[in-house]
């Protein structure tokens, strides 16, 4: 009683051609990046390669035209597609921006006259080698064993099973948003929409038969990659709840033959903090050290580090000169849906 729920943030939906979206979804099955499945949200525009075998998903905010991740499709198609994107942005008077791109993208960016700035580190778990055996995993084993002794139970639901529990999942999502005084985000993050959630497998934790945590999972079977998408829980339920959820997801994916799990990015992690570091890195490090009011930088890094991931650098790549602070603000506004969303975690 008295719990205050937060309404999902109203945001302008991108005008996406249903035909282009259908073609982009068709490309997904032949590529290896599971997180590219975020195109299914339908909140991003799509730029297809001339051959129709690759695409860039993007949004616009302020003076920025912002691509999400590396281009999706064969790497030999990336160069031409990136140039097409840059020309399209400039034709509309916008600055071309690429958000959360990999090191493999950087040579193409440089050839296109764009400049990279490190954003943080992405956590990738090698599922083939994942095991809780050994002394270094003792603390995590104790956490999940205690959670199970206290009655928490894990299950992985297929897409066919998800519609029956959508109401329960929505209650968990609303409780999580309310507890964090948060609004729904978008663009680079999953959003709770019934059709979108029901199109994926969903891992759940139950306590006394009631769902208290869940995570939706995207997969790219062609390369054996998986991605944790939308993740919500009822705060204060159990200290070991999220440990149990993630460990059991990893074990299940490993048993099903998947090779890697993308746990997402730890923003501003891994930036050099010496006096000789570039100004961008020094600013980012200061935000990491002092920006906990706006984002739990340290907590995200610490939680993902529990699972001994391989850390891969991710970058913001932009056109033009000078520090890309305005472009980064445009990205943040696009994800949060506006200035109110930034200040509501």
N, C-alpha and C positions, 0 to 999 in steps of 0.2 A: 504494500500500500504506500502511496505517496511517491513511487518511483517516477522520475521524470524521463520521458523518452524523447529522443531527438529526431525530428523529422528529417528524412533524407534531403540533402541539398538539391534545390531545383537548378538545373543547368541547361543551357542551350545544347541541344543535340546537333551533332555535325550532320550536314546533308550528305548522306552516303548513298551512292547509286546501288540499289539491290543487286544489279548485275555485277558491278565491281566487287561487292562484298562476297557474292557467290563465287566469283573467280578467285578471290583471295583465299577463301576457305578451302577451295579445291587445291590450291598450292600448298597448304599446310601439310597435307599427308605425305608429301615428298621431301620435306625438309626436316632438320633435326633440332630446331629450337622450340621447345615446348611452350615457352613464354610468348611466342608469336601468336598463340591462341587468343591473346587479349584482343585481337582484331574482331573477334566474335561479339565483343561488347557493343559494337555498332556506333560508338561515340567518336570515331576517328574517320577522317577522309582517307582515301586510298589512291595512290599513284601507281599504276601498273607499268611494267617495262613494255617497250614496243612489241616484243615477242610474246608478251602475256605470260611469261614464266616466272616473274618475280614481282614483288610489290614493296612499296614503302607506305606505312600507315602514319598519319600525321594529324596534327591539329594546329590551329592558329590562335594566337593571343597577342594583343598589342601589335608590335611591329615584327613579331617573330612567326615563322612557319616552322613548326617543331616536329621532326620525325622521331618516332619511338623505336629504339633498338637499331640493330643492323638491318639492312634490307633483307627481306625474306625471299629465299629462292637461291638458285645456284650462284656461287661467288663470281663466276665469269660474267654474270649479268649486272653485278653491283656497280661497276664503274660508270657505264652508260646511264643507269637508272639514277645514280647520285647526281650526275651532271644535269639530267632532266629535272630533278627536284630543285637543284640550285637555280636553274633558269626559270622555273615556274615561280619560285619564291621572289626572285628579283623582278620578274614581270609584274607581280602584284605589289611591289614596293615593300617587300618583307625581307627580313634577315634569315637566311637558311640556318637552321639549328638541328643538330642530331643529339638525342638524349639517351644516355646509358648505352653507348656503343662499346664494342670490344676492341682489344688491341689489333685484331685482324682487320678492322675497318680503317685504322689510322693511315696506312699508305694511300688508300683511295681518297681519304679526306684531304691529305696534303696535296695530292695531284689535282684535286678540285679547288684548291686555294683556300681550304678551311683550316682552322687552328684548333688543336685539342687542348682540353683542360681536364685534369683528373677530377672525378666526382666522388670516388669511393672504391670499395672492394665488394665484389659479388661472391657469395659463398656457394661453392659447388661440392657436393658430397659424392665421393666415389663409392657407389653402391656395391660394386663388385668386391671391394675390400672392406666394406662396413661390417663390423662385428663389435659386440660389447664384451668380448673376452679380453682379459688382461687387467692388470692393476690400474692402468690409467683411466679405465671406464668404471671403477668401483663406485664413485660418487653418483654417476648417472644410473647405474644398476640399482643402487639403493633407492634412488628417487622413484623410479618406475615400479620397483617391487612394493614400496610403501603405498604408492597410488593404487595399485591393484589390490593390496590387502585391505585398503580402506574402501573398496567397492567400486572403483572406477573401471569401466569396461570399454574396450576399443572395438570398433567395427568399421569396415570399409564398404560403403554402399555404392552399388553400380548406378549409372544414370537412370535405369529403370526403377530403382528403389527410392530415388530422391524425391519425386513428387509427393509421396505419402508423408514425408516428414518436413515439407517446406514450411509449414506453420511453426513447427518447433524451431527450425533453423532461424526463421525470421525473429522469433522471440529472443533467441540468443544474440543475434545480430543487434537488435534494438537495445538490449541490455548492455552490450559492449559499447555501443555508440554513446549511450546515456552516461555510463560510468566514466568515459573519457571526454565527455563534453565535446564529442566529435561529430562532424558531418560526413556523409558519404563522400568519398573521393572518386576519382575516375582517371581516364587516360592511361596511366602506367600502373594502375591498381584495379583489382576486381571490384565490382559494385554488386550489391545484393539486388538482383532482378530475377524474378522467378524462372523465366525461360533460360537465362544465362546460367544460373546455378544448377538447374536441372539437367543441363547438357553435359555435365561433368560428373566424374566420380567424386564422392564426398566422404572423407574420413570423419568419424564422430567419436566422441567420448560420452558415455552415459553414466549417470550416477542414480541408482535406484530407479532405473528404467527411463530417466529423463535426460535428454541431450543437454550437455552443459558446455560443450566445445565442439567446433568443427573446422575443417579445412577442406577446400575444394582443390582438386588436383588436375592439372593439365598434363597431357602426355604427348610425346612425339615418337611413336613406336619405330619409325624408320631409323632413328639414331639411338633409341633407348633412353631418351631424356625425359625427365619429369619436372614439373614446376609447381610449387605451392602457391596457389592463387589467393582466393579470399579466405581469410582466417579470422575467426571470432570466438570468444569464450565469455562465460559469465565470471567476472572478476571475483577473486576471493574464494573460489570453490575448493581448490586444493593446490598446494605448492608444486606438486609433481605432475599436475594435469597436462601441461604443455610438453613436458619431457616425454611422458607416455605417448601423447599424440604423435610427436615427431618420430620417436624411435620405432613405433609400430608401423607408421607409414613407410619408413625406410626399409624395414624388414620385409614388409609386404611387396613393395616395389622390387626389391632385390629378388625375392622368390619368384616374381612374375617376369624376371629377365631384364629389368631396366638397369641401365649402367650408371646413370648420374641423376642427382636431384639438385635442381636449382632452388636455393633457399632465398634468393633475392639479394639485394644490395644492402650493405652497411654504409650509409651515406657518410662521406668525408673521412672514412677510415683509410689508413695507409698513406696519408699525405705527409711528406717530410716536414719536420718542424724546426729545421736549423735556420740560423740567421741568413744563410746563403740560399735558402729555398726561394723559388719565385713568389712574387707578391700574392698571386692567386692561392698558392698552397698555404701561405701564412694566414691569409684571411680565412680560408677553409678550416685551418687548424684552430683558429680562435673561435669560430662558430661551433666546432666540435666540442671544444673545452667548455664553452660558456653558454651554449644554446639549448640547454635542457628544458627551458621553459616552453620551447616550441616543438621539440622533437627529442625522443629518448635515444640519442646517438649512442651513448655508452651501453645502455641496456640491450639495444639491438645487436651491437657487436658482441657483447658478452654471451648472449643467448645462442647466437649462431656459432660462436667459437666452441661451444660445448661439444659439437658434433664433428670436430676436427676436419673442417672442410678445406678444400683447396681454394685459396683466395685469388680471384682474377680481377684486375683493374677494369674499371668502367669510366667512360669519359663523356664530357659535354664537348661537342664539336660545333664551332660557329664560324660564320663568315664575317668579314670586316675586321677592323682594328680595335685595340683597347680591350680592357677587361670585360668579359661578357656578363656583367652583373644584371643589366637590364634583361638580357635573354634568360638568365636563370630565374629572375623574378617572373617573367612571362611563363616559364615552365611550371613554376610553383603555383601560379594563379590558375593555369590550365588544369593541373591535377586537383587542386582544392576547390575549383569552381568559383573563385573570387576571393577578395580580401578577407571576408568573414570566415571562409574555410581555412585560411592560413592560421588564424588566431584561435580556431577551434580545433584542437588536436584530434 
